Amino acid sequence: MTNPRIDEWVDSYYFDSNVQKKLRKEFETQKPFPYLQLKNFLQPEIAVALLNALAEEEFTEKESDLFKLMQTSDFVSTQNELIAEFRAVLASKEFAKLMYAITGITTKAGEIDCNGSMYQDSDFLLPHDDQLEGRKIAYMYYLSTMKPKDGGPLALFSSQNKKPVKVVKQLYPEFNSFTFFKVLPISFHEVQEVVAQKQRISINGWFHG
Amino acid sequence: MVEFNQGYFTKTMLATIKTSFKANKELPSVQLQSFISKNAYNSLQKEISKLKFKNEYVVLHHRYARAELPVKLQKEFVSKELVSFISSITGKKIKKLSAIQLQSTSYQIIDDRNLEKPGFDIIFDLSSDWDDSFGGSIVYVDGSGEYTKIPSQANSLLIVERKKGVQKFIQYVNHHAQKKKRVFLIATI
């Protein structure tokens, strides 16, 4: 596969250097830890096509003490060209540059995890910190919109003495938004239970560095 | 006095229970149904409904409510008869019982930084009107990732030996539980 051009995927708004400066400031000053929610992230027709492509992927039910959800394998092995290309966009040098401009965090191009997740009625992911060697930024590209009555927000915890205390921020998924946060010893978060007959769909993973 | 099901307390039955308990080498366990008389169970439920549960939320470990049993009830339940019965199966003496109450959003996860040491779990289940699809089941997981889910069963006594590498968690209780609550008594040894 040839390297995809990320300007054909990501909305041009996010390539404006003034926008990037503003976003970086916002990212660095967010509480309880650095995060951003970038709306209308991809070209709208690509977002729709990705959602349709994802419907063809195989999701497997995953359940443990910490979570209950449906997940795909890493898209490194997907047969779907569009999804493979999206993964290549996220793994590209250009995308790593974009992420650096917005976050100030250096990640290694090509070193990402990327899979699909689907939370349905009563699915959840309980509090954890995402810390694993090499993970720099956790990301979620949302392909569905959830309202407070639907549940399923990404909830961020405040912390004290490196222990989570309480939820201080709830980020509701919005179709075609790209949400990410810095992986830190205090980046405690959860996906709160989906309480409606609705699917919370994302392509998500980590940028390593 | 809490009236125990005397059928379990005969020598023959006790021998059968011990054999059954040890049958599962990886997770020695037994769940004894109808452990106390129906009247005693109803009375116990009334007493439990009067308890003032205190919410506990340790984000990386559990969220549920707990209450200590009143001294009178504690003495009645943790009687010499029960202590001796459990000791004959586990070799351990129980000291007291606490009540745990689960409701929507309750959970207990395995905290890798604070794993449970091998030991015994003695749990008396008071979960009337509970559907396991709400979650709230007690699940044991061994080092190889093998799961054993214990179904909720009103008026049952569960005895489990957690060997090295075995941990337990309580499944997240989902919104389908609505206002329903699941209560069980758990022993301190």
Interface residues (C-beta under 8 A of the other chain):
Chain A: D65 L66 K68 S122 F124 L126 P127 H128 G151 F157 K163 P164 V165 K166 F188 E193 V195
Chain B: V59 L60 T105 Y107 Q108 I109 I110 G135 V139 V141 F169 Q171 Y172 N174 H175 H176
